[in-house]
Amino acid sequence: MTTEKREDGTSNSRQVDRRTFIKTTGVAAGVAGGIEGILAARRAPAFAQGTKLHWVRWVDFIPESDVELKRQMPEASKALGAECVLETINANDLQARITAAIQSGAGADIFNFQYNWAHLYQNAVSDVSDVANELGKAEGGFYEIFPPSCNVNGKWLALPHAIVGNAVSYRKSWLKEAGATEYPKTWDAARKLFPALKKKGKPYGQTLGHTFGDSPTFTYPMLWAFGGAETDKTGKKVVLNSKGAVDSVKFMQSFWKDSCDEGGLAWDDTNNNRAFHAGEISATLNGASIYIVAKRQKDRIKDEKGEPMYLDIGHAPLPAGPSGAYLLFLNQSHAVMKYSKNQKLAKDFLRWVHKKENYGKWFETQEGYSAGATKVWENNPMWGRLDEPLKMFRTAARKTRLFGYAGPSTAKATEAFTKYIVTDMYAKAVQGMKAEDAVKWAEGELKKVYEA
Amino acid sequence: MKKPIAGVSGGAAGMAAALPHTGASRPGRMTRWLESERLLATLLLSPAIVLLGLFIAYPFVMGVWLSLSNVSVGNPGEFVGLKNFIKAWNDSIFRTAFWNTSFYTFWATIFKLALGMWLALLLNRSFRGKRIVRASMLLPFIVPTVLSTFAWRWMFDPTFSVLNWMLYQGGFITNKLPFLSDGTYAMWCAIVINTWRGMPFFAITLLAGLQTISPDLQEAASLDGANGWYRFWHVTWPLLKPVTVVVVVFSIIQTFSDFQLIYVLTGGGPANATHLLATYAYQIGIATGLLGEGAAISLFMLPVLFIVVWLQLRYLRRLEGA
């Protein structure tokens, strides 16, 4: 436990005498010592009776994690002296709720943010630098993806929470039958392997639809792997129309036709999970949920031999292209809304959520689906207890890019992302458009965003 | 002896009792208000006006303001004139969405009219169980759009489509049909679902119109040797035109501004092939936070629908005049 000097010059520690207690109870305790002060005083701060804190998160792909968070809410309520309520909604509805709340000036106090939404809503969220700096310092610093995502003009506008990693889930026995001893390390090797599997009715499964998860986490790394980029380093000049981008599109055209389930153009973020569990596809890019759900429902999800399918599932990172292997992970954070009348309570709540004993319980229910916000969670004993296929997620979050590359990930990058320009570039190409034309189309659309 | 006019003699006393004495008190204020037609009309209309004002007029005016400004989520923005409209017009995805919306509305309306008319003509006959059939026919229209679209999406699922399974088992196909993964197929699937949903609305409205046509006219035409088609075209159709025009216009307005069906079925994909103005406006306004641009995209519907309604009113006036 850390010891800090408070503004009034006293120090906080577990042993508190009456004088210190009198000085630090109530609101003063919260202001001076934050959550540590509250715990030291062994008494909840005096928030007005009936104070309610409303927290909105996405419906987790690991249902047990939502159960754990909801279980923690009464504890948080007791610790903070205010009613803390968690509401979980479909991830696709998050932005609609956030927009309505901001524009009406009323709604949840804390929202779950994804990617770089802190840039998008920067004028409507509060500065949480105090909480973020405390947490970052206590846990050895955030992963490098978080500053560009959550820090805007030097201020933390969202508090990093977790990173949902992704990897290719594949059927080990099927790849072995096709002659592969390990998952292909390069896209060239993948292009040689998967046609044979598709001929056997076991194609690679990938969505090129308008989804917030599986589509962009595939298409952006595909572009980067061949040396393509949306913009230059300034983020003001569009450089998409390049040999790298055209090569990546040409690759995708042949890979799609020879290796993929072509129905993927209509998939959402759940289709590949269902297709994999049904034994329709041999590999797909996804989070760890395919494996985790297959294991938890091992009596129901079985392979063609009647054995639990999870025993035959392996994980591997996306292959490398000529320019290397790159990843785009879904990073998650929390923002305190400016309109909220519970600014202090909201920050204290976030501090409470991130206390090791509280966050740790949630983290363990994830079973590798998420990495923590900081590297300290790589040392959590949970990783040692996990099955081998899940262990690769432990360090996966160390190196990941964000859209907008090679420039900063600003609101313009989000606009390009939400318009699915990069994804549609590939979607148009695999439906018959010439690769050069598809890239040119995307370049035109990106220019309207970045150079307007 | 003449019988006195009923009520005259005793009536006089009664009248004396019924009519107020000159010295009696006037009706209360509330009574006077309720008896005043103008006041009562205002009172009864005011809830509707308030609701229309709150939920129609205010959002519309706000939408117009947003479309003329660069408002984004959390930023008040400032007036930018027609900049958002110009940007939308130069946006290829917007032009695709505009074309898609027109195509979708045109074909869905044609099918709904044709099938709705056919159903109405069938239901206009007398048969056993007619009431149950008429009531159950409304189910597609009553079931919430999101729910029914989810069911259709399951039937068109790219991997687990029951339709593909049936066609495959029946030997009609060897490879699964790309219902939602091909742009053309996906658009026609959306049209089919919209037709399935909207057909009962046409049928029930046209049926109501058919019920007002006297069967004597049909009988007379039949006696004169007119066949079924001739009777329909020369007797039924002219009398059904006014109600048909009204129901077509309502349907065009609803279909042109459709959102739920496409949002649930395809999300606008694949590659914007099924994006409508409403879904694209949502994508820009909500997902990107550019409320001004989103409002401008949705307001492009206004001139189109205004022209449709104006043409309808003109046509109806002409019919009435004739």
Chai-1 contact restraints between the chains, C-beta under 6 A:
chainA,res_idxA,chainB,res_idxB,connection_type,confidence,min_distance_angstrom,max_distance_angstrom,comment,restraint_id
A,Q95,B,I286,contact,1.0,0.0,6.0,A-B,restraint_1
A,Q95,B,A287,contact,1.0,0.0,6.0,A-B,restraint_2
A,A96,B,I286,contact,1.0,0.0,6.0,A-B,restraint_3
A,T99,B,V73,contact,1.0,0.0,6.0,A-B,restraint_4
A,T99,B,I286,contact,1.0,0.0,6.0,A-B,restraint_5
A,I102,B,V73,contact,1.0,0.0,6.0,A-B,restraint_6
A,I102,B,G74,contact,1.0,0.0,6.0,A-B,restraint_7
A,L120,B,G289,contact,1.0,0.0,6.0,A-B,restraint_8
A,Y121,B,G74,contact,1.0,0.0,6.0,A-B,restraint_9
A,N123,B,G74,contact,1.0,0.0,6.0,A-B,restraint_10
A,N123,B,N75,contact,1.0,0.0,6.0,A-B,restraint_11
A,A124,B,G74,contact,1.0,0.0,6.0,A-B,restraint_12
A,G209,B,G269,contact,1.0,0.0,6.0,A-B,restraint_13
A,H210,B,G267,contact,1.0,0.0,6.0,A-B,restraint_14
A,H210,B,G268,contact,1.0,0.0,6.0,A-B,restraint_15
A,H210,B,G269,contact,1.0,0.0,6.0,A-B,restraint_16
A,G263,B,P158,contact,1.0,0.0,6.0,A-B,restraint_17
A,G263,B,T159,contact,1.0,0.0,6.0,A-B,restraint_18
A,G263,B,S181,contact,1.0,0.0,6.0,A-B,restraint_19
A,L265,B,S181,contact,1.0,0.0,6.0,A-B,restraint_20
A,L265,B,P270,contact,1.0,0.0,6.0,A-B,restraint_21
A,A266,B,P158,contact,1.0,0.0,6.0,A-B,restraint_22
A,A266,B,L180,contact,1.0,0.0,6.0,A-B,restraint_23
A,A266,B,S181,contact,1.0,0.0,6.0,A-B,restraint_24
A,A266,B,P270,contact,1.0,0.0,6.0,A-B,restraint_25
A,A275,B,T159,contact,1.0,0.0,6.0,A-B,restraint_26
A,E280,B,T159,contact,1.0,0.0,6.0,A-B,restraint_27
A,E415,B,T288,contact,1.0,0.0,6.0,A-B,restraint_28
A,T418,B,A287,contact,1.0,0.0,6.0,A-B,restraint_29
A,T418,B,T288,contact,1.0,0.0,6.0,A-B,restraint_30
A,D424,B,A271,contact,1.0,0.0,6.0,A-B,restraint_31
A,A427,B,P270,contact,1.0,0.0,6.0,A-B,restraint_32
A,A427,B,A271,contact,1.0,0.0,6.0,A-B,restraint_33
A,K428,B,A271,contact,1.0,0.0,6.0,A-B,restraint_34
